[in-house]
Amino acid sequence: MSPRRPRLLPERIPARASDAIGRRVGALGLTPNMITLAGVGGSATAAWLIVEERLLIAGAVFLAFSALDFVDGAVARATDRATPFGAVLDAVMDRVGEALVLGACVWYFAERGETVQAGFAYAALFGGIAVSYARARGEAQGAPTREGLFRRQERVVLLGVGLLANGLTITVPILAVLANATALQRWIIVGRGLRALDRADAQGGGGPHSPGSNSGSGSGGGDGAGGGGEAAGADADAAPRARLSSISENR
């Protein structure tokens, strides 16, 4: 397990608040998957607003619906509806929502002839996916990590603030640099973890450590992972409930 490092934002809301929210929202008859899909619908709406150059409203919509990422997990735990499918759906929809908004930023800059900023927006999109993929593949090979300077929470807040303040020209390059730096950071952490596992196996005479090596099957295809639950099925020795309890991402 990787050592814990300081985080800019918390991974999830306090347990007492999460339980209260989960119970109240669950009592309305809303399922975790319904909330997950509502979240990606909000991101799609924000993306459309960005293309229409209505950045202030887009920022408000994006931040409001991104907050549902905390709610779906709370409802799943409070109503005992946490499932591997829901965990993977949550992780994949997080990636889809983020890609839609950043893709809209690429369009926004390109339409304005700001090719450098469009390139930064594309780099930010790549970095966000790489952060999640590094974690997913690490978990699939037995070297999990939740650490990272700029995880999903930080990316969402920075992008949302940039939209609200009409400051995408400033915030998108920052996001691109920090997202890709975090992907590199996670790659280093995962690499160290895998080397430690190899050394432990070698000392134990068990041969190289290679769970699911080259199979690409332990992380929901790999590129959909990164949310809380994206490793469902990746580590057969881990308790399913332990995996599902982290459904709210930290990506």
LINQUI-V290103 format. One record per run of one state. SS is the DSSP state (a for helix, b for strand, c for the rest). FROM is the first residue (numbers start at 0). TO is the last residue. Records with the same first field share a line. If there is no record, write none. Layout:
SS->FROM-TO + FROM-TO
//
This chain:
c->0-13 + 26-30 + 51-53 + 66-66 + 78-82 + 111-113 + 140-150 + 164-166 + 204-238 + 244-250
a->14-25 + 31-50 + 54-65 + 67-77 + 83-110 + 114-139 + 151-163 + 167-203 + 239-243
//
